[in-house]
Each structure stands twice: as structure tokens, then as C-alpha cells.
Amino acid sequence: MRSGYAVGVTLLIVSAITFSTTGIFTKGVEAAAWAVIFWRGVFAATVTTAWVARRGTLRQEFLAMGRAGFAVGVIGAVGTAALIPAFKLTTVANVALIYASAPFIAALMAWVILKERVSRRTALGAAGSLAGVVIIVAGSLGDVNLTGDGLALLMTVVMATIMVIYRARPDTPSAGPSVLQSLFLVPLALIFGSPLQIDPVEIAILAVFGVMHAIASVTLAEGAKRVPSGQTALLGALETPLAPILAFLMLSEIPPTATLIGGAIVLVAVLLSIKSKATPVVELSDQGTRP
């Protein structure tokens, strides 16, 4: 049992580290956003489908996903279409820290839609997180970063919506909808972009990006089965500070002062809201498919 827990912790750390590289891959290539979406989607969908086939769960993940799974696929596609351009238009730190508020937005949505009670700790965390996001976005006023911040906020709302769907329908699979969202975007990327005309070296980089995204999703799903929800959320929160650190080390990207101040507030709100025992807001952050 303990060894299973250790494996789960390792998988979750791998997932957080892998997810934190999204901004590096997106900003590290000259390819436009639609080309990035296309190639990441092709390779992520292929690897994820192969993993599902190996587990023998193709029917459960794809044929039995139901309306909820289809909705997650469609909504997730919107999130991905916002996420990749967001990284192109604003800093990695801004995207990562705005996204950290997703569980709080989900908790508020669940309160309105599902009539779930919001604890005082969650409400305070939501207020603090919102304040931090406002400071981050305010720092981008009058700058091109504002468009990127807006797209990051849209992606965050999309992810929160997906969390609420999984809260309402916990039997909804995650791998199938994840593949579905990529399949929705592939033809759109061919229409609005020119993914087949980019440098082969960049295609190879984006292939690695797609594989990394699939690995991150799989390790998150497998790790969450072995570790209590509260600790899963805490380990998942490692992604938030890791993404800006990697952006600084590999892209020499220095976050604005407003991002540092607002980001600190968001991180404190996230950490203070996480309990050792699972709560609805934490449980929501452990399920579903990432854009």
C-alpha cells in the first residue's frame, strides 16, 4: 500500500513538471498558434489512444463517454484554442498564475449550478485568488499582454466548467474527451493555419510536446488514484511556480512586478485552501482533462 502511495506521488510530480513545460514548448518555436495546436493535438491524441488501447478500455473511454464526455471534448477544445495563443501573447507566468485560480472559479460555479456549499476556507481562497488575478491583469493594461491574459482567463473558465461537469458526472471518462478535443481542433488548424508548412525541426519539437502532454495527462490520472485528493492538489500546485521558473531559465522571461505581486497572492490562496482531507474544490481539480 505504501509503495503504491510512493508511486502515486512520483507520478504526480512527473505530471506537474511535464505540464509546466507547456509554455516553454509553445514559446520556444516560431510556429504560429494553430500549427502548435495541430501538431500537439495529433501526437497527444495518438499516444493517449495507444495507452487506452493497451489498457483495453477503448469502449469505456470513447463509445460510452456519453453527452458529458462529448461536452468536455467540445469545451476542452475551446480551452486549448485559447491556451496556446495565450502563451504566445503574454508571459508564461501570467498564464500559469491566472490558471491557478481555476479550482476557485469551479467552486463558485458548483455553488451556483449544483448548489454545493462553499466552505469559508474556499470562499477566502477564491477572494484572494481573484484579487491576485485582478492585479496580474491590471499590470497588462495598455499592453499586448492584455489579450493574452484575457485568453488565459477564458481557458481558466473553460477548465473550471470541465471540473464542474466531472463533479456532476464523476463517471465521465477523461482520456476519450481529451482525444476528442484534439480531433475537433485538427481540421480547424488546417483551415486557419499552415501546420504542414513549418520547419521539420519544429514539427519534431511539437511532436515531443504532444507526447509530453499525453504523459502528463496519464501520470495525473494514474497518480490521483493512489494519493489522497488533498495531497494530489498540493502536488499539482507545483506546476504554478515551476512554469515561470522554467520560462526564466530557458526563455530569459522575467515576469512584470504586477505578476510577481498578484502571483504571490494567488499562490498563498491556493496553498491555504488545500486541506489534508478532500473538499469539493480540491476534488474538482483532480479530475478531468486538461486543455
Secondary structure, DSSP 8 states (H G I E B T S, - for coil): -HHHHHHHHHHHHHHHHHHTTHHHHHHTS-S-HHHHHHHHHHHHHHHHHHHHHHHT-HIIIIIT-HHHHHHHHHHHHHHHHHHHHHHHHS-HHHHHHHHTTHHHHHHHHHHHHT-----HHHHHHHHHHHHHHHHHHHTTTTSTHHHHHHHHHHHHHHHHHHHHHHHH-TT--SHHHHHHHHHHHHHHHHHHS-GGGS-HHHHHHHHHHHHHHHHHHHHHHHHHTTS-HHHHHHHHTTHHHHHHHHHHHHH-----HHHHHHHHHHHHHHHHH--SS--HHHHHHTSS---
